[in-house]
Amino acid sequence: MSTDPKKELDFDPAEARLDEYAGDVMMKKSRFLGFPINQKSQLVGFYKWLYGSGFNLSMINNAGDPFNHGDEILNTLDFEREVIEYFAPLYGFDPGDTWGIVTFSGTDGNNHGIYFGANYLKKKTQKNPILYVSEEAHYSSKRLADLQNLELRIIPADVKGCMITEEFEKALVPDKPALMVYAMGTTFKGGIDDQAALNAILAKHPEISVYRHLDAALFGGYIPFTEYRDIINRKIQPFDSIAISGHKFFGMDEPAGMFITSMDVKQNQNPYEISYLNASMPMINCSRSALSPLKFWWIINHTTKEEFSAQAEGMLKRARWLKDQFDKIGWPAWLAPMSNTVYFKRPPEEIAANFHLSPDFDERRGGALSHIVVMQHVSEEKLGKFLDVLKTIRK
Ligand SMILES: *Cc1c(COP(=O)(O)O)cnc(C)c1O
């Protein structure tokens, strides 16, 4: 007979607490409009496979280079490489001239972009670069400049959230290499830096060595599947590396992303040859998730490019629809080109809290703002419920 009271009652208080918590999350997630997360799980089948196969009972670890590793088996490096090779051509990287990893997040991808860029420029010029980024770009690049001890120039952004070309030209230091971080979709207003205009300024200074990293965490996911794909294609606008999130457009259920660069950049790093890993280790982290690349691999093997296109176009269409609805009720709202993020005059706090709308402030747009990020789960029906609430308070 068991003496464990827990077993006798068959009641696990920890599990009960989790059940209560999960119920609450399921209820609230349908009103989740203010963050760029795809709440439509793409991984139901993956978990069936995971538990059915017994793979969930293994501890595996991607310590190693997906493009250059030995034949050790307790990793998913081959799948990780396939994920990078699937995406790289969408951004204009040629097969055979691609290197990359599945990262822990968008920030991790930017960390690699800035680190690889700084190393690359130092190796070419024996000088420390200056990092240029707009004030409205995601804060991670500024934090990472600090962490990597890089000189930072924060360039003012225009009212649409884009780096001001003239301000960049004024700030450009001629005798130091330039590490550019272009914001391909700013967090709040969805502004896209004008690469052509900024590159034209750089072209006036052929003496300056340049490395370009694209922070494309959210927009980099969907833009390759739309008519706007050229703005994120390095064959059309040159860049050296790109960071994309996995948990935004692609519907991973935990933070993840990708860092993709060229072989030229990878070969101009300072890889440490690690004999016990049988590998060179150009990346920052040693242990990395083996499960994330598998989830990513699952998603790309169960979603056609046509389906990604339909998701991307649906998001942009609903974003334009939402902007039109705001216009109809006379509520100030804005939508940048190619963006799925509608931002607008902030409603009263009670409404903002109910729909999980994050705050921002811009005097030039009349003060307090909120935004709705139109992801896959943000349907016209959900938007309609929000608009109905808004209509009731309109004067
Ligand atoms: C979300 C986002 C980030 C940060 O990504 P994390 O995965 O949260 O670290 C960086 N830049 C942009 C443009 C983003 O949208």
Ligand as a Chemical Component Dictionary entry (heavy atoms), coordinates in Angstrom:
data_LIG
# 
_chem_comp.id                   LIG 
_chem_comp.type                 NON-POLYMER 
_chem_comp.pdbx_formal_charge   0 
_chem_comp.three_letter_code    LIG 
# 
loop_
_chem_comp_atom.comp_id 
_chem_comp_atom.atom_id 
_chem_comp_atom.alt_atom_id 
_chem_comp_atom.type_symbol 
_chem_comp_atom.charge 
_chem_comp_atom.model_Cartn_x 
_chem_comp_atom.model_Cartn_y 
_chem_comp_atom.model_Cartn_z 
_chem_comp_atom.pdbx_ordinal 
LIG C1 C1 C 0 11.456 41.202 -32.245 1  
LIG C2 C2 C 0 12.566 41.972 -32.819 2  
LIG C3 C3 C 0 13.862 41.876 -32.301 3  
LIG C4 C4 C 0 14.181 41.057 -31.084 4  
LIG O1 O1 O 0 14.003 39.716 -31.296 5  
LIG P1 P1 P 0 13.972 38.710 -30.043 6  
LIG O2 O2 O 0 13.700 37.413 -30.697 7  
LIG O3 O3 O 0 12.859 39.203 -29.169 8  
LIG O4 O4 O 0 15.279 38.789 -29.376 9  
LIG C5 C5 C 0 14.881 42.580 -32.908 10 
LIG N1 N1 N 0 14.632 43.365 -33.972 11 
LIG C6 C6 C 0 13.401 43.486 -34.512 12 
LIG C7 C7 C 0 13.217 44.339 -35.719 13 
LIG C8 C8 C 0 12.321 42.796 -33.954 14 
LIG O5 O5 O 0 11.112 42.895 -34.514 15 
# 
loop_
_chem_comp_bond.comp_id 
_chem_comp_bond.atom_id_1 
_chem_comp_bond.atom_id_2 
_chem_comp_bond.value_order 
_chem_comp_bond.pdbx_ordinal 
LIG C1 C2 SING 1  
LIG C2 C3 SING 2  
LIG C2 C8 DOUB 3  
LIG C3 C4 SING 4  
LIG C3 C5 DOUB 5  
LIG C4 O1 SING 6  
LIG O1 P1 SING 7  
LIG P1 O2 DOUB 8  
LIG P1 O3 SING 9  
LIG P1 O4 SING 10 
LIG C5 N1 SING 11 
LIG N1 C6 DOUB 12 
LIG C6 C7 SING 13 
LIG C6 C8 SING 14 
LIG C8 O5 SING 15 
# 
